[in-house]
Amino acid sequence: MSNAVPHGVLYDRPMTSMQFVIVAICCLTNISDGVDIAALAFAAPVLVKDWGLRPAVLATLFGATAVGLAIGAFFVAQLADRFGRRPVTLVATGTIVLTMMLTALATSVPQLAALRFTTGLCLGTLAVTLNVMVSEFANARWRNISVAILHSGFSIGTMVGGLFAAVLLMPFGWQSMFIAAGTLNAIAFVLILFLLPESPSFIVSRRDGRTLGRLNGVLSRLGQSQVTEVPAVAVARGKAKVSALLAGARRNSTLLLWLSQFVFAVISYLLLNWKPTVLVNAGLSPAQAGIAGLVSGIAGIAGHMVAGYLSRDGREVRSTMIFLFMLCFALLWLGLQPPMVGGLILAASFTSFCNVGVFTGLLLIGLTHYPAAVRTASVAMLVGIARLGAISGPVFGGLLLELGLGRDGMFIVLASMALVPLIAMYFAMMGWRRAPAHEDVARVAA
């Protein structure tokens, strides 16, 4: 059908200034989310001192956030396919404002645990909806770059969290971290409320008597030309959105994508939690390990952008495979690098560059290889699977250390594991070439 838009209503239209503003708002929201995640980590030393918490209790608070993230990504985020991207994003952001402010007033561990779980629930939801919103408001030329910019926001957010900690913790206490994070989220909430419309692709996918009017209203706000009829759009058959991801010839490629995401997430979150310890054990001082973390953060932002650039024009799978291959090399380098400060920092930074490149690539695949009606479900599964890796990765790292593996042995194991998603992506690519990405969806005529 000539007016079908399986990739999204705005996919073939030029970008307007308002669309760039929307991408910027989503990026700011993701920066806020990065601060939210970092807030407890930076506040923890002061909190432990003030409340006399044991490490096991602190681990429970971290765990509450991780569980909330997984549930939010797997289940809550999929409400965006039913009620809309905008309302779900707005409610999640507004709830975070509330939980952050209440966290600053908490007086007991159960209160903190409940608030961190709720915060994680909303963060897991936003990790999905923000990706979908950006992908549906950007056109073909800017989509992957825009998603990469969005992902770099999270990395910037963790760095902003460190800045807040340096300025606020000593004079104002651990509560100041959550007040600052809540304030940043409040700014994002106001911008979403007044400037962020509903996704045109979602409006078209819902099709009712008001669709044409709502669509033209959003197109007008974006500075786009209006339409005289509702475009056709790819929608999933039936009500089970997750089962639609496994429909027909796309099933094997989807399962391979999920396998890749899980194995990669185990590696990624193991690095996130254990890399500073590994670097100190390799001979760096804590201050030098902090410098490595800062340089790695900058390298990570570059990795997001390069991945977005290389993924343009439908090259998402190829770009991800390139980054996975480089990640294998980077892990071997970090494991076998002699204990020289410069070499260790450089190896750690290159590992971060490759790591975030894979992260961006896998989510871009989930965004671009599925139709609008199941796009949220696709990203939700990928983010949820990543959260499972966030839980199991640190545990696996501790197990490797308990087994007595040195830095070389540990990173040889990780490099070998990275071959699994690399090979899986190759066979997934073969499957997608044989079966169109939007196969097994019904087309709703105008």
N, C-alpha and C positions, 0 to 999 in steps of 0.2 A: 504494500500500500504506500503510495507516494508520500502521504503526510504522516507516516508513522515516525515516532521519536523514541526508539528503544533506549537511547543514551541519555535522554533528558530534553526538556523543552528548549533550554538555552544552549544546547550543545553546539549548534551550527550558527549561532548568532554572535556578532562581535561583542566584546566585553564593554560595559559602560562604567563610568566612574562609580555609580552606586553599587555595582557588583563588586568592585574592588574594595569599597567601604565595608561591604558585608563580609568579605574574606578577612579584612582587618579586624572586624568585631569578633569573629570566630577565633582569630589568632589571639586577641586579647583575652578572651574567655579561656583559651587553652593555657595562656601564660598564668592566669589566675589559678587554674587547676594544678599547674606545676608548683606554684607557691603552696597550695593546699596540701599536696602530697609531702612537700619538704617541711612544712610547718612543724609537724610532730617530731621529725628526725632532728631538726635543729633545736627544738624546745626540750627534747628529752634529757640532756645532761642537767639542765636547770631544774626540770620537773623531778628528776630522780633525787636531786639534792634537797629540794623543798619538801617533797612528800616521803622521802626515804624508800622509794620503790626498789624492789628486787628486779634483776634482769628478766626473770620469767614473767613478771607482771607487765613490764614494758613490752615484752614480746607479744603478750596478749593484746595490747593496744594496737601494735603494728598489724597483728593478725586480723583484728576486727576490721581494719581498713581494707585489707586484702580480700577478705570474704565479701565485704560489701561491694568492692569493685567487681568481683566475679559475678555476683548475683545481678548487679545493675547492668552489666554488659550482656549477660545471657538472657535475662528476662525483662527487666524494666525498659531497656532501650527499644525493644521491639514494639512497645506501645506507640512509637513514632510512626510506624507503618499503619497504625489504626487511627490515631488522633491527630497526627501531623508532627512535622519536625519542630516547628516553632513552639507550640505549647509545651511539649515535653522538655525541650531545651530551656524554656523560660522557667518552668516549675523546678527543674533540677538546679538551675543556677540560683534561683530564689531560696530554695531549701538550704543550699550550701551557705549562703549569707547568714541564714538563721542559725545553722549548726555551728558555724565558726564563732559567731558572737556568743552563743551559749557555752561553747567549749571554754572560752575565756572565763566564764563564771562557774565552771564545774568545780565541785568540792570533793568528789570521790572517784575512785577508779571505775565502778560500774557506770557512772554518768559519762565519764570520758569514753569508755568502751562503746556505749550506746551511740554517743554522738559521732565517734569515728566510724562506726559501722554505717550510720546514716550518711555521713559525708562520703564514704567509699561507694555507697549505693548510687549516689548522685554523680560522682566522678566517673564511675563505670558507665553510667548512662550517657554522660556528655562525651566520653571517649568515642562513642559510636555516633551520636547525633551530629556532633560537630564535623566529623569526617563526611557524613552524608550530606549535610547542608552545604559545605564548601564544594563538594563534587557536583552538586546539582545547581549551584549558582554560578559556577565557572563554565566557560565554553571549552571546546575541544582543545584549543591551543593552550589555555591557561589552567586546565583542570589539575593536571599532575603537579605543576609548579605550585599551585595554590594549596594543594594538600600537603606538599613538602613544607611550605611556609607555615601552615597550621601546625605541623609536627615540630618544627623548630621552636614554636611558641612554648611548648612544654619544656624544652631544654632551657629556654630563656627563663622560664618560670622558676626552675630549680636554682638558677643562678641568682635571680631576684630574691628568692627565699634566703639564700646565703647572705645577700646584702642586708636584708631586713634583720637577720640574726646578728650580724656584726654591729648594726646601729642600735637595735632595740633591746636585745636580751639583757645586757648588763644593767642598763639604767631602769628598765621598765618591767623586767621579769618575763617568764615564759608566756604569760597571757597576751603580751603585746604581739607575739607572732600570729596568733589567731585573730586578733582585732585587725591587724594590718591585712591579713589574707581576706577576712570578711569584707573589709572596705574595698579592696580591689575587685572582689566578686560583685559587690553592690554596684560599682561603676559599670561592670559588664552587664549586669541585670538591667540597668536603666537603658543602656544602649540597645540591648536586644528588644526590650519592651517597645521602644519608640522607633527604631530604625530597621529591625529585621522582619521582613514579611515571611509568609509561608512559602515553601518551595513550590515553584510552578509545576515541577514534575509530580510532586505529591498531589497537588490540586487536580491535575489531569488524571492521575491514576484513580481518584475517588469517584469521578464522573457522576454528577447528579444535575438537577435543574439549575443550580447556581454556578456550575463549573465555569461556563464561558465568562460570566461577569466577574467572578473571583480571579480568574486567570488574567483577564485584561486589566483588572485593577492592579495586580502585582506587576504585570509588564509595564504599565504606565509609571508606577513608582520607580521601576528600574531604568526608565528612559528607553524602553524597548517599544517597537511598533506592536500594535494590538493585532489580534487575529479575528477572523470572521466565523471560524468554526473551531471546535475543540479538536486538537490533533489526536491521532490514535496513539496509544501507549502500550508497551508490553506489560502485562500483569500476570501474576501467578495463577494457575488453576487451583481452585480449592482454597481452603482456609489455612492449611498447614504451611506456613511460610518456610520453616526450616526444611520440611520434607521437599518443598519445591526446589531447594538448593541441590537436592540429590536426585532430581527427576531425570530420567532418560540417560542420554549419553554424557551428561555433565557430571554424573555421580562420581565416577572414578577420579576425575580431575579435582572435584571439590574435596573428596576424602584425602587426596594427596596434598592439597593446599592446607587442610587442617593438620595433617601430620607434620608438614613443614613448619607451620606456625608453632605447634607445641614443642617440637625439638629445639627450634630456634629460641623460643621463649625460655626454655630451661637454661640454655647457654647464656642468653642475654641477662637474665635476672641473677644467675650465678655470678656473672661478671660484676653486675651492679653492686651486689652485696659483699663479694669477697675480694674484688680487685685491689682496693686500698690495703687490705691486710696482706695480700700476696706481695704487693710492692714494698711494703715495710719489711716483710720477711726477706725480701730479695736484697735489702740493704738501704732503701730510702728512709729518710727520717719522716716523721709524721708531717712536718711542714712541706717536705719535698713531695710527699704523696698528695698533699693538698694542692700543690702546684700542678701535679699530674692530673688531678681531677678538674682543675680549671681549664687547662689546655685541652683535655679530653672533651670538655663541654663545648668549647669553641669548635673542635674538630667534628663533634656530633652535629652541630648546627650546619656546618659545611656538608656533612654527609646527607642530611635531609635535602638540602638544595640540589646537590649533584644528583641524587637519586631521582628527584622530581624532573630534573632536566633530561636525564638519560631515559626516563620512562615516557617521554612525549611520543606522540604518533603511534600509540598502541604497542610500545616496546616494554611494557611493565614486567613481563615474565623474563625477558632477556636481561633487563637491567638488574632484576633481583638475583638472577643466576650469577651475573658478574660480581655483585657484591658478596654473594655467598662464597664464591671462589676466593675472593680477596680476604674474606673473613677466615677461611681455613689457613691461608698464609699468615695472616696477622696473629692468629692464636699460636701458631708454631713459633713465630718470631718472638712473641711475648714470653713464651715458655722457655725458649732456648737462648734468649738474649743474655749475654754476660752481665754481671751486676755493675753496670755503669749507669750513672744517674741520667745522662742525656739519652742514652739508648733505651733505657726502660721507659722514660717519659714519652719518647717518640713512638715506641712500640705500643704503649697503652693508648696513646692518642689515635694512632692508626686503627687500632682495634675498635675504638669508639666510632670512628668514621665509618668503618665497614658495618658495624653493628646497627647503627641507626639507618644506614642505607638499606639494609635488609628489612628492617622494621617498616620503613616507609613503603618499600616495594611490595611487601606482602599485603598491606592494607590497600594499596592502589589496585592490586589484582582483585581484591574483594570488592572494590568499588566499581571497577570497569568491566568485569566479566559477568555481571548479573544485572537484570532489568530493575527499573526504579521500584517496582512493587515489592521486591524482596531484597533491595539494596541494604536497608537497615538490618534485616535478618542476617545477611551475609557478613557485614562488618561486625555485628553483635557477636556472632559465633567466633570470628577471628580475635576480637578483643577479649571475649570470655575465655577462650583457649589460652590466650596470652596470660591471663590472670591465674590460670591453673599452673602455668609455668612459673609465675611469680611466687607461687606457694612452694612448688617442688624444687625449683632451681637452687635456692639457698640451702635447702636440706641436702640436696645432692652434692653441693660443694662441700658442706660439712662432712659428708660421708667420705668423699675423696681424701680430705685432709686427715680424717680419722684412720683411714687405711694406710696412712704414712706416705702418700705420694708427694714427691717434691713438686716444685713449680714446673719442671720440665714434663714430668709424667702427667700431671693434672691437665696441662694445656695440650698435650698430645691426645689425651682422651677427648677434650673439647673439640679439637680440630677434626678428629675422626667423626665425632657426632655431627659436625657441621656438613659433612658429606651427605648425610641423610636428606636434609631438605634440598640440597643441590641436586641430587639424583631425582628426588620426588618432583621437583619443579620441572625437570626435563621431561618426565613422562606426563606430567599434567599439561605441559605445553603441547605435547603431541596429541593429547585428548581434546584440548580446546581447538586445535587446528582441524581435527576430524569432525567436531560437532560445534556449530555456531554457539556463541556464548548465550544467546537468547532463545535457544531451542527449548521446546516444551513449555512455552508460555502462550497464552491466548492473546490475540490482538483485538482490542476493543475498537470498533469502528467509530468514526465521528458521528 
